[in-house]
Amino acid sequence: MADRRTFPLPALATLTRRPRVETRAARPRVVEPASEPAAVPERQSPMVDNAVYSDGRRVATPTSAAESREELQHGEERLAWLGLYRPEPRELGELAELFDLPELAVEDAITAHQRPKFERYGDTLFVVLKAARYRDEIEEVEFGELHLFLGKEFAITVRHSESPDLSRVRRRLESEPDLLAKGSEAVLYAILDAVVDGYAPVVAGLANDIDEIETEVFRGDPGVSRRIYELSQEVLDFQRAAQPLTGILAAITAGFDKYGVDEELRSYLRDVADHVVSVNERVEGFRLQLRDILTVNATLVAQRQNDEIRELTETSIAQGEEVKKISAWAAILFAPTLVGTVYGMNFHDMPELHWHLGYPFALVLMLLVSFVLYGVFKRRDWI
């Protein structure tokens, strides 16, 4: 198998262009002064901090990974801690050569977008952690990825996002040299503790968002369904980041005796494990709570729709009753109008025109037809 610890850049293929055929008389060429090439901004070094410690105290601050490797030869019980931020594949390949890092783990660190995990390659530990922070200005959870290579003489951290802030972790350990003197396991504990402590503001922010959503649900906000869905996705992402830590800490705890982990570090890691359990319980509660809120919201939406349909039905029925009343009175008024129209034609051959009782008979006929129609419509509840 080819050695994949170094990652050379591919060579660029050269391109040739055919000469252009001139169809007209050649013009004299005007040689323009060559313009200065645009300045290319130099890429910032991925090495955020680089230090070598002895008995928990910084004894050297090398400028490169190679110098850190050399400093480890100047004394026993030394620890090199290199912190990198978004390094290039070539730079990680150089580290892999210097510190004999496992090839598969280096590939994972280059690719990123890994799930939280804990793997042991001989004497080297490879840990992937998912940090999280709550951004109040946009009310969203932002996730970061962190890769750790831990050996007897080194601790290498590779960040692919702004969080977590490992400078605070380094300052904390440097202020406690007795803890840092315990080696790379102390670095692992401090980073785990910082990541888990960073979950607390996220839990508080999610709890506040859920409280706001409950208020919006019962207030009938039309956009609350979308917010419930988006928040449910954030809770699931947070659960994917925090839940694997239970297995990671269980694996670390299982190796306490085999690898001779310091008793003080054991108690610290158990405390971190307790915090992780608490966080996972809260996150699972959020997931169930959002599911119930979504069910309640669907019920309230259906109830509001039923109320609207009932109101529309009642309005339609009321309009139908009004139409029946109008139609009934129109029919009653139409009957005398019809009789009056017939007798108002004034034809000479109509026998009723010369009848002395014709006028009273017409009036009686109008009233009789009107009363009959009124009785019919009243019996059918149209009036």
DOVOZA-633511 format. One record per residue (C-alpha): residue number from 1; residue in three letters; x, y, z. Coordinates in steps of 0.2 Angstrom, whole numbers. Example, Ala and Ser with C-alpha at 12.3 -4.5 7.8 and 13.67 -1.06 7.14 Angstrom:
% DOVOZA-633511
n;res;xx;yy;zz
1;ala;62;-22;39
2;ser;68;-5;36
This chain:
% DOVOZA-633511
n;res;xx;yy;zz
1;met;0;0;0
2;ala;7;17;-4
3;asp;12;28;10
4;arg;-2;41;13
5;arg;5;51;27
6;thr;11;65;16
7;phe;0;73;4
8;pro;9;81;-10
9;leu;0;94;-21
10;pro;-4;87;-39
11;ala;7;94;-53
12;leu;-1;107;-64
13;ala;-2;101;-82
14;thr;6;114;-95
15;leu;-6;121;-108
16;thr;0;126;-126
17;arg;-8;138;-138
18;arg;-8;137;-157
19;pro;-1;153;-165
20;arg;-15;163;-173
21;val;-15;165;-192
22;glu;-15;183;-198
23;thr;-27;187;-212
24;arg;-22;205;-214
25;ala;-6;215;-215
26;ala;3;214;-199
27;arg;2;229;-188
28;pro;17;235;-178
29;arg;16;228;-160
30;val;16;240;-146
31;val;25;234;-131
32;glu;16;239;-115
33;pro;26;240;-99
34;ala;23;225;-89
35;ser;12;227;-74
36;glu;17;222;-57
37;pro;9;206;-52
38;ala;-5;207;-39
39;ala;1;204;-21
40;val;-6;187;-15
41;pro;-10;187;3
42;glu;0;175;13
43;arg;-9;161;22
44;gln;-10;163;40
45;ser;0;149;49
46;pro;-12;135;56
47;met;-1;133;71
48;val;-10;143;85
49;asp;1;138;99
50;asn;16;126;101
51;ala;24;122;118
52;val;34;109;126
53;tyr;31;106;145
54;ser;42;97;158
55;asp;34;93;175
56;gly;19;103;170
57;arg;28;119;166
58;arg;32;127;149
59;val;51;125;145
60;ala;50;129;126
61;thr;40;138;113
62;pro;45;130;97
63;thr;41;139;80
64;ser;38;123;71
65;ala;33;105;73
66;ala;50;99;69
67;glu;58;109;83
68;ser;45;102;95
69;arg;50;85;90
70;glu;68;89;94
71;glu;64;97;111
72;leu;57;81;116
73;gln;74;73;115
74;his;82;85;128
75;gly;74;77;143
76;glu;62;64;149
77;glu;44;66;154
78;arg;42;80;142
79;leu;25;84;133
80;ala;23;93;117
81;trp;6;101;115
82;leu;3;108;97
83;gly;-13;117;93
84;leu;-18;119;75
85;tyr;-33;128;67
86;arg;-39;121;50
87;pro;-22;115;43
88;glu;-19;110;25
89;pro;-17;91;21
90;arg;2;94;18
91;glu;4;101;35
92;leu;-5;86;44
93;gly;5;74;33
94;glu;21;82;40
95;leu;15;80;58
96;ala;10;62;54
97;glu;29;59;49
98;leu;36;68;64
99;phe;25;60;77
100;asp;21;43;69
101;leu;2;47;69
102;pro;-10;33;62
103;glu;-14;35;44
104;leu;-32;32;45
105;ala;-34;44;59
106;val;-25;58;49
107;glu;-37;55;35
108;asp;-51;57;46
109;ala;-44;74;53
110;ile;-41;80;35
111;thr;-59;75;29
112;ala;-67;82;45
113;his;-86;80;47
114;gln;-84;65;58
115;arg;-95;58;71
116;pro;-89;59;89
117;lys;-78;44;93
118;phe;-63;37;103
119;glu;-51;25;94
120;arg;-34;18;100
121;tyr;-20;15;88
122;gly;-6;6;98
123;asp;0;20;110
124;thr;-9;34;101
125;leu;-27;39;105
126;phe;-38;47;92
127;val;-53;57;99
128;val;-66;66;89
129;leu;-77;79;99
130;lys;-92;90;94
131;ala;-92;106;102
132;ala;-107;117;103
133;arg;-111;135;107
134;tyr;-128;145;108
135;arg;-128;161;98
136;asp;-141;173;106
137;glu;-142;185;92
138;ile;-149;172;80
139;glu;-156;160;92
140;glu;-147;145;84
141;val;-134;132;90
142;glu;-117;132;81
143;phe;-107;116;81
144;gly;-88;114;79
145;glu;-77;99;77
146;leu;-61;95;86
147;his;-49;81;83
148;leu;-36;75;96
149;phe;-20;65;94
150;leu;-14;59;111
151;gly;3;50;114
152;lys;14;48;128
153;glu;25;63;123
154;phe;13;73;113
155;ala;-5;80;112
156;ile;-10;87;95
157;thr;-27;96;93
158;val;-34;100;77
159;arg;-49;112;76
160;his;-60;115;61
161;ser;-71;129;69
162;glu;-70;143;81
163;ser;-76;134;95
164;pro;-70;127;107
165;asp;-58;140;113
166;leu;-43;129;118
167;ser;-32;144;123
168;arg;-43;145;139
169;val;-40;126;142
170;arg;-21;129;139
171;arg;-21;143;152
172;arg;-30;133;164
173;leu;-18;118;163
174;glu;-3;130;164
175;ser;-10;137;180
176;glu;-11;120;187
177;pro;6;112;183
178;asp;3;97;195
179;leu;-12;92;184
180;leu;-3;96;167
181;ala;12;85;173
182;lys;1;70;172
183;gly;3;70;153
184;ser;-8;69;138
185;glu;-22;61;149
186;ala;-23;78;158
187;val;-25;87;141
188;leu;-39;75;136
189;tyr;-48;78;152
190;ala;-47;97;152
191;ile;-53;97;134
192;leu;-68;85;138
193;asp;-72;96;153
194;ala;-72;112;142
195;val;-83;104;128
196;val;-95;97;141
197;asp;-96;114;151
198;gly;-99;123;134
199;tyr;-115;112;133
200;ala;-123;121;148
201;pro;-127;137;139
202;val;-134;127;124
203;val;-146;118;136
204;ala;-151;134;144
205;gly;-154;142;126
206;leu;-164;128;120
207;ala;-175;127;136
208;asn;-178;146;133
209;asp;-183;143;115
210;ile;-195;129;120
211;asp;-203;140;132
212;glu;-206;154;119
213;ile;-213;141;107
214;glu;-225;135;120
215;thr;-232;153;122
216;glu;-233;155;103
217;val;-242;139;101
218;phe;-256;144;113
219;arg;-256;161;105
220;gly;-260;154;88
221;asp;-244;161;79
222;pro;-245;154;61
223;gly;-226;152;59
224;val;-224;142;75
225;ser;-224;125;66
226;arg;-209;130;56
227;arg;-200;135;71
228;ile;-204;119;80
229;tyr;-197;109;66
230;glu;-181;119;65
231;leu;-178;118;84
232;ser;-182;99;83
233;gln;-167;98;70
234;glu;-156;108;82
235;val;-160;96;96
236;leu;-157;81;86
237;asp;-140;88;80
238;phe;-136;92;98
239;gln;-140;75;104
240;arg;-129;67;90
241;ala;-115;78;97
242;ala;-117;74;116
243;gln;-124;56;116
244;pro;-108;48;109
245;leu;-98;55;124
246;thr;-106;43;135
247;gly;-98;29;126
248;ile;-82;38;124
249;leu;-80;41;143
250;ala;-85;23;146
251;ala;-71;17;135
252;ile;-59;28;143
253;thr;-65;22;160
254;ala;-63;4;155
255;gly;-44;7;152
256;phe;-40;15;168
257;asp;-32;0;176
258;lys;-24;-7;160
259;tyr;-15;10;156
260;gly;-12;15;174
261;val;-22;32;173
262;asp;-19;43;188
263;glu;-32;41;202
264;glu;-35;60;202
265;leu;-39;60;184
266;arg;-50;45;186
267;ser;-61;55;198
268;tyr;-61;70;186
269;leu;-66;60;171
270;arg;-80;52;181
271;asp;-86;69;185
272;val;-87;74;167
273;ala;-96;58;163
274;asp;-109;63;176
275;his;-111;80;167
276;val;-113;71;151
277;val;-127;60;158
278;ser;-136;75;164
279;val;-135;84;147
280;asn;-141;69;138
281;glu;-156;67;149
282;arg;-160;86;147
283;val;-158;84;128
284;glu;-169;68;127
285;gly;-182;78;137
286;phe;-181;92;125
287;arg;-184;80;111
288;leu;-200;72;119
289;gln;-206;89;124
290;leu;-205;96;106
291;arg;-214;81;100
292;asp;-228;84;112
293;ile;-228;102;107
294;leu;-230;98;89
295;thr;-244;86;93
296;val;-253;100;103
297;asn;-250;112;90
298;ala;-258;101;76
299;thr;-273;98;88
300;leu;-275;117;90
301;val;-273;120;72
302;ala;-286;107;68
303;gln;-298;114;81
304;arg;-296;131;74
305;gln;-300;125;57
306;asn;-315;115;64
307;asp;-321;131;72
308;glu;-319;141;56
309;ile;-328;128;46
310;arg;-342;128;59
311;glu;-344;147;58
312;leu;-344;146;39
313;thr;-358;132;40
314;glu;-368;143;52
315;thr;-366;158;41
316;ser;-372;148;26
317;ile;-387;141;35
318;ala;-392;158;41
319;gln;-390;165;23
320;gly;-401;151;17
321;glu;-414;155;30
322;glu;-414;173;24
323;val;-415;167;6
324;lys;-430;157;10
325;lys;-439;171;19
326;ile;-436;183;5
327;ser;-442;170;-8
328;ala;-458;167;2
329;trp;-462;185;3
330;ala;-458;187;-15
331;ala;-470;173;-19
332;ile;-484;180;-8
333;leu;-482;198;-16
334;phe;-482;191;-33
335;ala;-499;183;-32
336;pro;-509;199;-30
337;thr;-498;207;-43
338;leu;-502;194;-55
339;val;-521;196;-52
340;gly;-520;214;-53
341;thr;-510;213;-69
342;val;-523;202;-77
343;tyr;-538;213;-72
344;gly;-529;229;-77
345;met;-528;224;-96
346;asn;-544;234;-99
347;phe;-550;223;-114
348;his;-568;226;-119
349;asp;-572;207;-121
350;met;-568;203;-102
351;pro;-584;199;-94
352;glu;-578;205;-77
353;leu;-576;223;-83
354;his;-595;226;-83
355;trp;-599;216;-67
356;his;-603;226;-52
357;leu;-594;213;-40
358;gly;-579;212;-51
359;tyr;-568;224;-41
360;pro;-572;216;-24
361;phe;-570;199;-31
362;ala;-552;204;-37
363;leu;-548;211;-20
364;val;-554;195;-12
365;leu;-545;184;-24
366;met;-529;193;-21
367;leu;-531;192;-2
368;leu;-536;174;-3
369;val;-521;168;-13
370;ser;-509;178;-2
371;phe;-516;170;14
372;val;-515;153;6
373;leu;-497;155;1
374;tyr;-493;163;18
375;gly;-500;147;26
376;val;-490;136;15
377;phe;-474;144;19
378;lys;-477;146;37
379;arg;-481;127;38
380;arg;-464;124;30
381;asp;-455;136;42
382;trp;-450;147;28
383;ile;-457;162;37
